[in-house]
Amino acid sequence: MLRILLLCTTLALPAAAQDLPAPVAGTYQLEQAHTRVLFKVNHLGFSTYIAPFTGVEATLAFDPANPEAMAVTATIAADSVETLYPDPALDFNAVIEGPEFLDAARFPQITFTSTSVALTGPNTADVTGDLTLHGVTRPITLAVAYNGGWGAMPMDPAGARIGFSATGSLNRSDFGIGYGLPAPGTTMGVWDEVKIEIETEFTSTEAAVPLP
């Protein structure tokens, strides 16, 4: 932190990200420090339970000149749930990762491979792909927003940087995860619909634009 503060006092920084060179086409890797993959599911009708996965990797073929040709592959470690459960007597991470839900011992990876990108606006798109979860592969569509980026900036050693937000949903029963579903006509249980929220940044030293 001290090094960053010192750099701020000695570098003349652009006024805003739009004053920096724009990102260019290339292969970008997910930056874990600025990535959160959350799942959200209704509990008993009382609240929405939210937890992240921490073991996430992804590669993006980025092309701002041809966004519908872009492609992404992602892998999530099924045993990387972080529930922050407050009672040390119960390992709730292990419950979610156990045979009743994700069964991470049998299905250690959750994967997503995009199959199409359909633009919905100047900076938004529906990204459809094959999601493999709990040993079952089904298509899923994510609503994705491109939040901008830069081709390079003096203080960013990661090179080029781009950011996205994404949302989607699935029914866990479609993937063979039926434990705890409410009986018809009741809310007593963990609901079927699982909402997904993603905030992420990708970086690339290879695609970085040389600064003057």
N, C-alpha and C positions, 0 to 999 in steps of 0.2 A: 504494500500500500504506500509506503514512504517513497519508493522508487517511482510509482505512478504520479504521486503529488509533485515530485521534483521535475519529472518530465513535463507535467502540465505547465510549470512555470518557465520552462525553457523553450518549448515548441510553440510555434504559431499555428494553431489548429484552425481548420476550416470552420466557418460559422455553423454549418449544418451538414448532415450526411449527403444532401443533394449537391453540395459543393465539391464532393469527392468523385473520383472516377467511378463510372458505373461498373457493376459486375459483368463479366464476360462468360462465354460458354466454357464448360469444362466439367471435370468430375469433382464433386464436393463431398466432404465427409461430415457427418453429424458431429457437432461439438457438444459434448455431454454436459459441460458446465452451464450451458444456457438452453438445456432441453428438459422438458417435463412431459411425461406421458401419464395421464391420469385416467382412471376408470371411475365411473360414478354409477351407483345403483341404489334404488330405493329400498329402505329398510323398514318393513312393517307399515309403510305409509306414513311413518313419523318423521323421517329425515332422509337425506341423500347421503349415503356413505361414499367417501372419496378417498382414494389411495393412489400413489404412483408406483410405477415400475422404475427401478433405478438402473437396470442393466440393459441399455438400449444402444444399438449400433445401426447406422444407415449410410447408404451411399446414394447420391443424387447425380444423375446426368442432367446438368442444367444448361438451358439454351434460351436466353431471353428473346432471341429472334424467332424462335420456333417453339413456343411453350407447349404445344400439344404433342411434340415429340419427346418431351422430357420424361424421365423414368426414375423411379425410386425403388430401392429394396431396403427392407428393415428387418432387424432381428431383435427380439426381446427375450431376455432370460426369464423363463417362467418362475424361477425361484428368486426373483429380485423384487418381490412386492415389499413395500414398506408401509405397514399399517399404523405404526406409532402407537400400538395398543398399550394402554397405561398400566395394566396389571401384569407384573413380572411372572405371576404364577401361570400365565397362559401365553404360549408363543403363538399369537394370532397370525403372524406371518406364515408360520408352518401350517396353520389351519387352511388359509386361503391357497397355499401352495400344495396342500395335501390331496388325497384321493377324492375327497368330497367335491372339490372345486377344480383347480387347475391340474392337479395330478402331475406336478412338475417332474417327479421321478420317472414317469413313463413318457411324458411329453415335455422335454426340457426347453424347447424353443417355441416361441410364437413368431411367425414370420408374415411379412406382407410384401407382395411383389406387384407393382402397378401394372395394369394392362391397358389403360387409356386415360387420357387427360382431355376433358371437355371444358373449354373456357365458358365462364358464366358472367364475366365482367372484365374490366381492364386489368384488374389485379387479383381475380378470383377464378377458381376452377373446381370442377368436380373430378376428383382423382379416384378412379375405380381400380381395384386390384384384388388379388387372391389372398385372403387371410387364412392362415393355417393356425388353428387354436385347438388344443385338446385332441390333436390328431385328426381333426376334420378341416377340410379346405372348402371355403365358400367365398363368393364375391362380396365385397363391401365397398361402399362409396364414402369418401371423405370430402367434406366441403373445406377447401383450402384457400387461404388468403396469403398472397405474397406481400410481405411487409416492407420490402426494400432491402438495400444492401450497398456495399461499395466494392470496387475492384481492388482497392488498397487504401490504407491511411497510415500516417507515420507511426502511430502508437500501437498498431495492431500487428503483432508478429505472426498471426494466423494467416495473413495474406488477404485474399478476397473473403467477404463475409456476406451471407444472405439470411433472411429470417422469414419464418412462416408461422401461421396459426392454422389449426385444423380441428374439425369436429366431425363426429360420426356416431353411429349407434349400431348395436347388434342385439339379437336375442340369444342369450347364452344356451338356451335349450337347443337351438339350431346346431350347436357345436357339442352336444352331448353332455352339457353341464346342467343337470336338472335338480341337484340337491337343494332343498329348502325353498322350492318354488311355492308360492301361495296356492292353496286349494281354490278351485273356481269360485268366484263370488266373494273371496276374502282378500285381505291384505296381509295376512299373517305369514310372513316369510320374507325372503330376499327376492325381489321382483326379477322378472325375466329380462327386461330391457337393460342393457348396459350402455351407458353413454361414454364416449371417448373424447377427451380434450387433449390437444397437443400444442405445446409452444416449443419452438425449436429454432436453432441457428445451424447453418452449415458453413464450413470454411474450406478454402483451398489455397495452398501456397503455389501450386502449379498454374492456377488460373489468375493469379494476382497480376494486376496491371503495374508495370514499372512506373514509379513516381519520377517526375522531372527533377 
